[in-house]
Amino acid sequence: MDVEKVVKLMIEYFGNDVKRINHALKVHGFAKNIARMEGLKGEVMLVLEVAAVLHDIGIKESERKYGSSAGNYQELEGPKVALELLEGLDLPEGFRDRVAYLIGNHHSYDKIDGIDFQILVEADFLVNIFEDSMWESQVESIKKKYFFTKTGTDYLCMLYEV
């Protein structure tokens, strides 16, 4: 299975929502790079990449159903949408379940249970800090609470001078 197929599915799903597509691609880029630098390989790497591409896939349904793009609604709606998108792909046993778990919990930091999840959270923060114009004090707090990989922490410090 090629991640490029998932990228294409995500772009088709979001259509002309370039902001959301760009966000997903940036998070995927950081996640893939952090993962490689941290030594991830094989299925764990592939799960992370797919989850990174699709991590906010529930946002359209969240806005349609609840009038909100809040993280809790994305977590509710994202797994179902992701599973539908991945349905026609030949994926190993348990793969879809892990991707759905990551998507369904990517704003629930107390549920981080593996390096794939940790890297997804760090990559999403690296992009969100810029996109949401966070203050230095917010970035410092995020660093202390949520950054644990050497690569992710290095990137955070280089990008945001914390």
Secondary structure as UniProt FT lines:
FT   HELIX           3..14
FT   TURN            15..16
FT   HELIX           18..37
FT   TURN            38..39
FT   HELIX           42..54
FT   TURN            55..58
FT   HELIX           59..66
FT   HELIX           71..86
FT   TURN            87..88
FT   TURN            93..94
FT   HELIX           95..105
FT   TURN            106..107
FT   HELIX           109..111
FT   HELIX           115..131
FT   TURN            132..133
FT   HELIX           136..146
FT   HELIX           150..160
//
